[in-house]
Amino acid sequence: MQSELLPNWLQKRAELSPKRKALITEDKTWTFIELHEQAKKMAQKLTALGIKKDDHVALLVDNQPEFVFLLHGIEYVGAVAVLLNTRLSSYEIVWQIQDSNTKLVIYNTKHANKMANEGVSAKRMSIEEFLDVREESLTIEQEWQLDRLHTIIYTSGTTGTPKGVMLSYGNHWWNAVGSSLNLGMHTNDCWLCALPLFHVSGLSILLRSVIYGIPVVLLEKFSPSKVNEVIASQNVSIISVVSQMLINMLADLGEKKYPSSLRCVLLGGGPAPKPLLDTCVVKGIPVFQTYGMTETGSQIVTLSSEYMLEKVGSAGKPLFPAQLRIEKDNSILGPGMAGEIVVKGPSVTKGYWRNKHASNKSILNGWLYTGDIGYLDEDGFLYVLDRRSDLIISGGENIYPAEVESVLLAYPGIIEVGVAGVDDIKWGQVPVAFVKTADGKDVIVEELLSFCAERLAKYKVPSQVYFVDELPRNASNKLMRHKLKELL
């Protein structure tokens, strides 16, 4: 299948349904034919700047229409998009630009200070400068091989330098197909994107929009009140979020309910707290837990609708084209046994850019070793426990931070929690908790720990509780547990 060809998907979509809405922002709406014309203009400007097939073009751009136009313009030229995290430091961004062999960087003016480093060999242009470039005619790429490189996205990682995940057209295509076979496709679907577009979750929404022929409502940034307003006013049917985003949305929603047009809330970014899922069940919010990563082109496991209530807490089963197993010490484990989550399928990356060692270490015979810990129940449903790197081993016992966090979040007045392991002479490691409380809420530590002791084994109860104003999160609102210790 990797050698098969796909037609240029935006051009094909513009032919099939030119007048359908494609992109909706607060100020304007574009149809698919209009999106096609914008992409063509971007491609003509890229051509005028000397960008050719297989060149690498980096985007340091926020959630705005120009990101969408540029992404498809890069496809039209046949170049490769390198998506840069706008929240990184200048040093980190420069390293990724150099490592990726980027020829051109296009950036928002507000990120200009991150582009000031003279060590960057790539040509750099603000969006405003780029839009002033005179267009030059080109022959648009009409088709792509499935194994052709589409995107490079660098993983944040917990240690060492980031790795550039290579995602092909086939990876994105099969991710979209697998998702549609699980969730179904409705002609009136509308996907709300409040995730950063440089993240694989945001990117995948843009590509599914073109493949499915449905509109994306694009928000510049996440705001719970704005998201709730758009869900009600734009007949949004699908939204992708992580746990903290959904917690904030529910706090803003209060006693109100979401309209029936919202048929799917895709919840990713790690294990979801049980109290959050229980609240969604009570309020009738259609939450579909998912599991995925940059290396799998976004979700690769998702809970289907018929099991939403029966399997609360599960990420579901692998999407139709994918496979999954649990391994430990080179052995495949049976139901209920925790080990490393290993996945395989056509949406899985073929490796990391210019990093054969990391590729060979993580991908064996097509199977991706995720570094995440989980187990399958008797029915084959996946339950994600934690990142292997976040695992706390105390006195020989495994402690999964997500389990402890879920208990702490059930305590009144607590709105955010992070749990990490710290060194201990007696036990090797012990868990400590970092807690953010709601405004005006006082939490007595002794009572909180007593609450935990009633619900957790003694070795899982935090040895210390620290109250903080905010927790370290990445651009997609995921908790970065490896940074918690820095708060100490």
Backbone torsions as a table, in degrees:
resi	resn	phi	psi	omega
1	MET	NA	-27.7	-175.2
2	GLN	-63.8	-22.5	-178.3
3	SER	-91.7	-3.2	-178.5
4	GLU	-74.5	161.0	-175.6
5	LEU	-105.9	146.9	172.7
6	LEU	-117.6	142.1	171.5
7	PRO	-70.5	156.2	173.3
8	ASN	-52.5	111.1	-166.5
9	TRP	-69.9	-35.9	177.5
10	LEU	-70.7	-41.2	178.1
11	GLN	-62.2	-41.7	178.2
12	LYS	-63.8	-43.7	179.8
13	ARG	-63.6	-39.1	178.6
14	ALA	-64.7	-30.6	176.0
15	GLU	-74.0	-40.4	-175.8
16	LEU	-74.6	-42.5	-175.0
17	SER	-143.3	67.9	-173.4
18	PRO	-61.9	-31.3	-173.0
19	LYS	-95.0	-3.6	177.1
20	ARG	-69.1	148.5	175.9
21	LYS	-67.3	136.4	-179.2
22	ALA	-113.7	-45.0	-174.3
23	LEU	-139.0	128.6	-178.4
24	ILE	-124.7	125.0	172.4
25	THR	-119.9	-178.9	-178.9
26	GLU	-64.1	-28.3	-173.9
27	ASP	-104.3	-23.3	-169.8
28	LYS	-156.2	159.2	176.5
29	THR	-127.9	137.9	176.4
30	TRP	-118.6	139.6	172.6
31	THR	-85.2	174.3	-179.3
32	PHE	-67.7	-34.2	177.6
33	ILE	-69.0	-36.3	177.7
34	GLU	-69.7	-37.1	176.5
35	LEU	-64.1	-41.0	176.7
36	HIS	-59.7	-44.4	-179.6
37	GLU	-64.9	-39.4	177.7
38	GLN	-64.7	-42.3	179.1
39	ALA	-63.1	-39.4	179.6
40	LYS	-63.2	-41.2	177.9
41	LYS	-62.3	-42.8	178.3
42	MET	-61.3	-42.5	179.7
43	ALA	-62.9	-38.5	179.1
44	GLN	-67.2	-35.9	176.7
45	LYS	-70.6	-40.9	177.3
46	LEU	-61.0	-41.3	178.3
47	THR	-61.9	-41.9	179.1
48	ALA	-62.0	-27.3	179.4
49	LEU	-88.9	4.7	176.1
50	GLY	89.3	9.8	178.8
51	ILE	-76.0	129.8	-177.7
52	LYS	-124.5	177.8	177.9
53	LYS	-54.3	133.6	177.0
54	ASP	76.7	-1.7	171.7
55	ASP	-68.4	156.6	179.8
56	HIS	-105.3	126.9	179.5
57	VAL	-119.5	121.8	-178.6
58	ALA	-96.9	140.3	177.5
59	LEU	-115.7	119.5	171.6
60	LEU	-112.5	71.8	-166.9
61	VAL	-132.1	139.7	179.1
62	ASP	-78.2	-179.4	177.9
63	ASN	-70.4	97.0	179.8
64	GLN	-154.3	161.6	-175.6
65	PRO	-55.3	-35.9	-177.7
66	GLU	-59.9	-31.5	176.2
67	PHE	-60.5	-46.3	-178.5
68	VAL	-63.5	-46.6	-179.6
69	PHE	-60.6	-45.4	-178.2
70	LEU	-65.3	-41.7	179.9
71	LEU	-55.3	-49.1	-178.8
72	HIS	-73.7	-29.7	174.9
73	GLY	-63.5	-39.4	176.1
74	ILE	-62.0	-40.9	176.4
75	GLU	-61.6	-43.1	-176.6
76	TYR	-62.5	-33.0	177.2
77	VAL	-77.1	-26.5	-174.9
78	GLY	93.2	15.4	179.5
79	ALA	-86.9	-179.3	-178.5
80	VAL	-114.8	133.1	179.5
81	ALA	-90.2	126.3	173.3
82	VAL	-106.0	113.1	-173.5
83	LEU	-96.0	118.1	-175.3
84	LEU	-101.6	135.1	178.6
85	ASN	-72.6	117.1	-175.7
86	THR	-68.1	-12.9	-178.2
87	ARG	-91.4	-3.6	-179.4
88	LEU	-75.5	162.7	176.2
89	SER	-76.3	165.9	177.4
90	SER	-57.9	-42.9	-179.2
91	TYR	-59.5	-46.6	-178.3
92	GLU	-64.7	-41.7	-178.9
93	ILE	-66.0	-44.8	179.3
94	VAL	-60.3	-41.5	178.9
95	TRP	-59.2	-44.4	-178.6
96	GLN	-68.1	-37.2	177.7
97	ILE	-62.2	-45.1	-179.2
98	GLN	-68.4	-44.1	-177.5
99	ASP	-64.0	-34.8	-175.2
100	SER	-84.3	0.7	-177.1
101	ASN	57.3	39.2	-179.6
102	THR	-68.2	137.2	179.6
103	LYS	-95.8	-32.1	-177.9
104	LEU	-140.8	134.9	174.4
105	VAL	-116.0	128.4	175.4
106	ILE	-113.8	129.8	-171.6
107	TYR	-139.1	157.7	170.3
108	ASN	-71.1	145.4	-179.2
109	THR	-57.1	-35.7	-177.6
110	LYS	-67.4	-13.0	176.6
111	HIS	-101.9	12.6	-175.8
112	ALA	-58.9	-34.7	-178.7
113	ASN	-63.6	-24.7	178.5
114	LYS	-80.2	-10.1	-179.1
115	MET	-102.5	4.6	-173.3
116	ALA	-78.3	-10.3	-176.7
117	ASN	-65.9	122.2	-177.8
118	GLU	-72.2	-10.4	-179.8
119	GLY	-76.1	-5.7	-178.8
120	VAL	-81.7	122.0	-179.2
121	SER	-85.3	-20.0	-178.0
122	ALA	-71.7	151.9	172.9
123	LYS	-69.8	139.4	-177.4
124	ARG	-125.0	134.3	-179.5
125	MET	-143.0	139.0	171.1
126	SER	-73.6	161.6	178.3
127	ILE	-58.7	-40.2	-179.3
128	GLU	-61.3	-43.2	177.3
129	GLU	-64.7	-40.8	-179.0
130	PHE	-63.9	-41.5	-177.9
131	LEU	-67.1	-19.6	177.6
132	ASP	-84.8	-7.9	-179.5
133	VAL	-67.5	134.6	179.4
134	ARG	-73.2	134.4	-175.1
135	GLU	-75.1	148.1	179.0
136	GLU	-127.7	137.6	-174.8
137	SER	-63.2	149.9	177.0
138	LEU	-153.0	164.6	172.9
139	THR	-96.8	114.5	-177.3
140	ILE	-65.5	139.0	174.2
141	GLU	-59.1	123.0	-175.9
142	GLN	-90.7	-25.7	-177.9
143	GLU	-155.1	160.5	-178.5
144	TRP	-134.2	144.2	169.3
145	GLN	-73.6	143.3	-177.2
146	LEU	-60.2	-31.8	-177.4
147	ASP	-88.4	8.1	-179.9
148	ARG	-75.8	140.9	-177.3
149	LEU	-70.1	127.9	-179.5
150	HIS	-106.3	-46.7	-171.1
151	THR	-140.1	147.3	165.3
152	ILE	-120.8	122.4	178.6
153	ILE	-126.0	125.6	-178.4
154	TYR	-84.5	131.8	177.3
155	THR	-81.2	145.1	-178.7
156	SER	-67.9	-43.7	178.2
157	GLY	67.7	159.6	178.4
158	THR	-100.8	-23.3	179.0
159	THR	-141.8	158.2	174.8
160	GLY	70.5	-173.9	179.7
161	THR	-77.1	152.7	178.9
162	PRO	-63.0	156.9	178.2
163	LYS	-112.7	133.7	-180.0
164	GLY	-84.9	104.3	-179.9
165	VAL	-73.9	125.3	178.5
166	MET	-93.4	119.9	178.4
167	LEU	-116.9	127.5	-177.5
168	SER	-91.6	171.2	173.1
169	TYR	-59.7	-39.2	178.8
170	GLY	-65.0	-39.3	176.4
171	ASN	-56.9	-49.1	-179.0
172	HIS	-66.8	-40.8	-178.8
173	TRP	-61.7	-49.4	-177.0
174	TRP	-70.9	-28.1	174.0
175	ASN	-64.5	-42.6	178.8
176	ALA	-65.9	-41.9	179.7
177	VAL	-64.8	-45.3	-180.0
178	GLY	-61.5	-40.2	179.2
179	SER	-65.2	-42.1	-177.6
180	SER	-67.7	-34.7	179.0
181	LEU	-68.4	-24.1	178.7
182	ASN	-88.5	-48.5	-174.4
183	LEU	-88.2	-19.7	-173.2
184	GLY	79.5	160.2	178.7
185	MET	-123.3	129.7	177.7
186	HIS	-114.4	142.6	-177.6
187	THR	-64.8	-24.1	-179.5
188	ASN	-100.6	17.2	178.0
189	ASP	-66.2	149.5	177.4
190	CYS	-147.8	124.5	-173.6
191	TRP	-104.3	123.8	177.2
192	LEU	-90.6	125.9	179.9
193	CYS	-114.3	109.2	174.1
194	ALA	-116.7	9.8	176.5
195	LEU	-91.8	152.9	179.0
196	PRO	-64.4	137.9	-176.3
197	LEU	-71.6	-20.5	177.5
198	PHE	-76.6	-10.7	177.5
199	HIS	-89.0	147.7	-175.5
200	VAL	-60.4	-30.7	179.3
201	SER	-66.4	-43.3	177.1
202	GLY	-68.5	-43.9	178.9
203	LEU	-58.1	-43.9	-176.8
204	SER	-63.2	-30.5	177.5
205	ILE	-65.3	-43.0	178.8
206	LEU	-60.6	-42.9	-176.7
207	LEU	-73.1	-37.3	176.3
208	ARG	-64.4	-36.1	177.8
209	SER	-55.1	-46.2	-179.0
210	VAL	-70.4	-43.5	-178.2
211	ILE	-67.6	-41.1	-178.8
212	TYR	-82.4	-26.2	-174.8
213	GLY	79.6	39.1	179.5
214	ILE	-123.8	155.9	-179.0
215	PRO	-79.9	153.4	170.5
216	VAL	-111.7	129.2	169.0
217	VAL	-93.3	116.1	-173.9
218	LEU	-103.5	123.0	175.0
219	LEU	-102.8	143.3	-179.9
220	GLU	-63.3	-37.6	177.6
221	LYS	-156.8	164.8	-178.7
222	PHE	-76.0	129.1	171.1
223	SER	-141.0	121.1	-176.1
224	PRO	-57.0	-41.0	-179.5
225	SER	-67.8	-40.4	179.2
226	LYS	-67.1	-42.1	178.0
227	VAL	-60.1	-46.6	-179.5
228	ASN	-64.2	-37.0	178.0
229	GLU	-64.8	-43.7	-178.5
230	VAL	-68.8	-38.3	177.6
231	ILE	-57.4	-40.0	-179.1
232	ALA	-75.7	-38.5	-171.5
233	SER	-89.6	-24.4	-174.5
234	GLN	-108.2	10.4	-178.3
235	ASN	53.2	44.0	178.2
236	VAL	-63.9	133.5	-179.9
237	SER	-108.2	-24.7	-177.9
238	ILE	-137.3	139.7	173.7
239	ILE	-142.6	142.6	176.5
240	SER	-106.3	129.6	-177.9
241	VAL	-143.9	167.6	166.1
242	VAL	-110.1	170.8	-170.7
243	SER	-53.9	-47.3	-175.4
244	GLN	-64.7	-35.1	176.3
245	MET	-61.8	-45.2	-178.6
246	LEU	-67.5	-37.7	176.4
247	ILE	-59.0	-44.6	179.8
248	ASN	-67.3	-37.2	177.8
249	MET	-63.6	-42.1	-180.0
250	LEU	-67.2	-37.7	177.6
251	ALA	-62.3	-40.1	178.4
252	ASP	-72.2	-34.0	-178.3
253	LEU	-67.0	-35.3	179.3
254	GLY	63.2	-127.9	-177.4
255	GLU	-85.8	-7.8	-179.4
256	LYS	-73.7	170.4	177.9
257	LYS	-126.5	158.8	176.8
258	TYR	-79.1	151.5	179.0
259	PRO	-67.0	158.0	-178.7
260	SER	-65.5	-16.6	178.4
261	SER	-65.7	-22.9	177.7
262	LEU	-80.2	101.8	-174.0
263	ARG	-101.6	-9.4	-174.9
264	CYS	-156.2	121.4	170.4
265	VAL	-112.1	103.8	-179.8
266	LEU	-80.3	118.9	-173.8
267	LEU	-112.6	112.5	-179.4
268	GLY	-126.6	-159.8	176.1
269	GLY	84.0	16.7	178.2
270	GLY	117.3	172.9	-178.2
271	PRO	-56.2	134.4	-178.9
272	ALA	-89.5	139.4	177.4
273	PRO	-61.6	135.6	-179.6
274	LYS	-58.0	-40.9	178.9
275	PRO	-59.3	-35.5	178.5
276	LEU	-65.2	-45.4	-179.6
277	LEU	-64.7	-39.8	178.9
278	ASP	-62.5	-40.6	177.8
279	THR	-62.1	-41.7	180.0
280	CYS	-65.0	-37.1	177.1
281	VAL	-62.9	-45.9	-179.3
282	VAL	-62.1	-40.4	-177.1
283	LYS	-87.3	1.3	177.0
284	GLY	69.4	29.2	179.7
285	ILE	-87.1	123.0	-174.1
286	PRO	-76.7	80.9	-177.8
287	VAL	-87.8	129.3	175.3
288	PHE	-116.9	105.8	178.2
289	GLN	-67.9	144.7	179.7
290	THR	-132.3	163.1	173.6
291	TYR	-138.5	131.1	178.7
292	GLY	-174.5	-179.6	-179.3
293	MET	-159.3	173.1	179.5
294	THR	-55.4	-40.9	-177.0
295	GLU	-65.1	-15.6	178.7
296	THR	-108.8	12.9	178.3
297	GLY	67.9	29.1	-175.3
298	SER	98.9	-147.1	-171.4
299	GLN	-60.7	143.1	172.0
300	ILE	-128.5	-14.5	174.9
301	VAL	-130.9	132.3	178.8
302	THR	-146.9	140.6	176.0
303	LEU	-75.6	127.9	179.3
304	SER	-83.3	161.7	-169.4
305	SER	-60.3	-35.2	-175.4
306	GLU	-70.5	-12.6	-179.8
307	TYR	-111.1	10.4	-173.7
308	MET	-59.2	-38.9	-179.4
309	LEU	-91.0	-33.9	-175.9
310	GLU	-72.4	-32.4	-174.5
311	LYS	-120.7	47.9	178.9
312	VAL	-58.5	128.9	-179.4
313	GLY	100.8	-13.1	179.5
314	SER	-92.0	146.9	174.1
315	ALA	-82.9	-7.3	175.1
316	GLY	100.0	-149.7	179.8
317	LYS	-118.7	161.8	179.6
318	PRO	-57.7	144.1	174.5
319	LEU	-60.2	162.0	-167.7
320	PHE	-50.0	-44.4	-177.4
321	PRO	-81.0	-1.8	-169.2
322	ALA	-106.8	162.4	175.5
323	GLN	-129.3	158.1	-177.8
324	LEU	-150.7	144.4	171.9
325	ARG	-150.2	166.3	178.8
326	ILE	-113.2	128.5	-177.6
327	GLU	-126.1	152.5	171.2
328	LYS	-153.3	127.6	179.6
329	ASP	52.6	44.4	176.6
330	ASN	66.8	16.5	176.9
331	SER	-117.5	142.0	176.4
332	ILE	-82.9	126.8	-174.3
333	LEU	-91.8	156.0	178.0
334	GLY	-89.6	-177.6	-178.4
335	PRO	-56.6	140.7	174.9
336	GLY	80.6	-1.4	-178.2
337	MET	-102.8	126.4	-175.9
338	ALA	-82.7	135.3	177.6
339	GLY	-163.6	-168.0	-178.2
340	GLU	-77.4	137.1	177.3
341	ILE	-80.1	124.7	-178.6
342	VAL	-123.8	129.2	-174.3
343	VAL	-129.1	159.1	-179.8
344	LYS	-148.6	147.2	177.5
345	GLY	160.0	169.7	-176.5
346	PRO	-71.5	-7.3	175.5
347	SER	-92.9	-2.9	-177.8
348	VAL	-82.6	133.3	179.7
349	THR	-54.6	151.8	174.8
350	LYS	-86.5	-7.0	176.2
351	GLY	152.7	-170.2	-176.5
352	TYR	-106.3	140.4	-177.4
353	TRP	-59.9	124.2	177.0
354	ARG	51.0	35.5	-178.9
355	ASN	-143.3	72.3	-176.6
356	LYS	-63.8	-35.3	-179.2
357	HIS	-60.7	-48.9	179.9
358	ALA	-65.5	-38.0	179.6
359	SER	-62.4	-47.8	-178.2
360	ASN	-68.0	-28.9	179.8
361	LYS	-74.0	-37.1	-173.8
362	SER	-93.1	-25.6	-173.9
363	ILE	-121.7	114.5	-179.2
364	LEU	-124.9	118.8	-179.9
365	ASN	53.1	37.8	177.9
366	GLY	86.4	-10.1	179.8
367	TRP	-90.7	129.6	178.7
368	LEU	-95.2	121.5	176.5
369	TYR	-89.1	107.9	-165.4
370	THR	-78.2	-23.0	-173.6
371	GLY	81.2	1.9	177.9
372	ASP	-98.8	151.2	-178.6
373	ILE	-107.1	135.4	178.1
374	GLY	-164.7	-177.0	176.3
375	TYR	-147.9	161.3	175.0
376	LEU	-105.8	139.4	175.2
377	ASP	-83.4	-176.4	-176.7
378	GLU	-60.7	-25.0	-178.6
379	ASP	-94.8	3.1	177.7
380	GLY	86.1	15.6	178.8
381	PHE	-88.5	137.1	-177.5
382	LEU	-84.7	135.0	171.1
383	TYR	-120.6	117.6	-178.0
384	VAL	-88.0	128.3	-178.7
385	LEU	-96.3	-50.8	-178.8
386	ASP	-178.5	171.9	169.5
387	ARG	-70.4	139.5	177.8
388	ARG	-58.8	-35.8	-178.7
389	SER	-71.9	-18.8	179.2
390	ASP	-92.7	-9.0	-177.0
391	LEU	-58.5	135.7	176.8
392	ILE	-106.0	125.8	177.6
393	ILE	-111.6	111.9	-174.6
394	SER	-120.4	113.1	-179.4
395	GLY	58.8	31.4	-180.0
396	GLY	86.3	-5.1	179.8
397	GLU	-97.7	139.3	176.5
398	ASN	-82.7	131.0	175.9
399	ILE	-121.2	123.3	178.2
400	TYR	-96.1	114.4	-176.9
401	PRO	-51.4	-37.5	-177.6
402	ALA	-60.8	-34.1	179.0
403	GLU	-66.4	-44.3	179.9
404	VAL	-67.7	-40.7	178.5
405	GLU	-60.6	-39.0	-179.6
406	SER	-61.8	-39.8	178.5
407	VAL	-67.7	-45.2	-179.2
408	LEU	-62.7	-36.0	-180.0
409	LEU	-69.5	-18.1	177.9
410	ALA	-79.4	-8.7	-178.7
411	TYR	-82.1	133.9	-177.3
412	PRO	-57.5	135.2	175.5
413	GLY	93.7	-11.4	-179.8
414	ILE	-96.5	127.9	-176.5
415	ILE	-115.2	-20.5	176.6
416	GLU	-145.6	144.4	-177.9
417	VAL	-145.7	143.6	168.9
418	GLY	-136.1	136.8	-179.7
419	VAL	-123.1	135.0	178.7
420	ALA	-140.0	163.6	177.6
421	GLY	-97.4	138.5	174.9
422	VAL	-121.1	153.5	-177.4
423	ASP	-64.1	142.6	179.7
424	ASP	-142.3	132.2	-176.1
425	ILE	-61.4	-40.3	-174.4
426	LYS	-80.6	-45.9	-170.7
427	TRP	-104.1	-5.3	-176.6
428	GLY	90.8	-57.0	174.2
429	GLN	-146.6	151.5	171.7
430	VAL	-136.5	150.6	179.5
431	PRO	-80.1	141.6	170.5
432	VAL	-126.9	152.3	-175.5
433	ALA	-117.0	140.6	174.3
434	PHE	-115.1	121.3	-167.4
435	VAL	-124.1	134.7	171.0
436	LYS	-112.8	128.6	-178.6
437	THR	-103.7	160.0	176.2
438	ALA	-67.3	154.2	-179.6
439	ASP	-54.6	129.4	175.7
440	GLY	80.8	2.1	-178.4
441	LYS	-98.3	122.5	175.3
442	ASP	-98.9	130.9	179.2
443	VAL	-117.7	125.2	178.8
444	ILE	-86.6	122.2	-173.3
445	VAL	-58.4	-44.0	-177.5
446	GLU	-59.9	-40.9	179.8
447	GLU	-69.7	-36.6	178.3
448	LEU	-64.4	-44.5	180.0
449	LEU	-67.8	-33.9	175.5
450	SER	-64.8	-39.4	176.7
451	PHE	-60.0	-43.7	179.5
452	CYS	-66.3	-40.6	-177.0
453	ALA	-63.0	-26.6	178.4
454	GLU	-76.9	-17.9	-171.9
455	ARG	-120.2	-8.1	-177.3
456	LEU	-132.2	153.2	171.0
457	ALA	-59.7	152.4	-173.1
458	LYS	-56.4	-39.7	-176.3
459	TYR	-72.5	-13.1	179.2
460	LYS	-90.7	-14.4	-178.3
461	VAL	-70.7	130.5	-178.8
462	PRO	-56.2	138.3	178.0
463	SER	-79.5	-25.1	177.8
464	GLN	-142.8	151.1	174.0
465	VAL	-124.5	125.5	179.0
466	TYR	-115.4	130.2	178.8
467	PHE	-93.0	129.3	-175.6
468	VAL	-129.5	159.1	177.7
469	ASP	-81.3	-30.2	177.1
470	GLU	-156.8	157.8	179.1
471	LEU	-107.8	149.5	179.9
472	PRO	-70.2	122.5	179.4
473	ARG	-131.1	153.0	177.3
474	ASN	-89.2	-172.0	-173.7
475	ALA	-63.6	-26.1	179.5
476	SER	-97.7	17.4	174.9
477	ASN	73.2	12.2	175.3
478	LYS	-75.0	141.6	176.1
479	LEU	-70.0	130.1	177.2
480	MET	-99.7	89.1	-174.2
481	ARG	-63.5	-30.9	-177.4
482	HIS	-66.7	-14.9	178.3
483	LYS	-94.9	-7.0	-177.4
484	LEU	-61.3	-39.2	-176.4
485	LYS	-63.0	-26.8	178.6
486	GLU	-64.3	-23.6	179.3
487	LEU	-67.7	-22.6	-179.7
488	LEU	-70.0	NA	NA
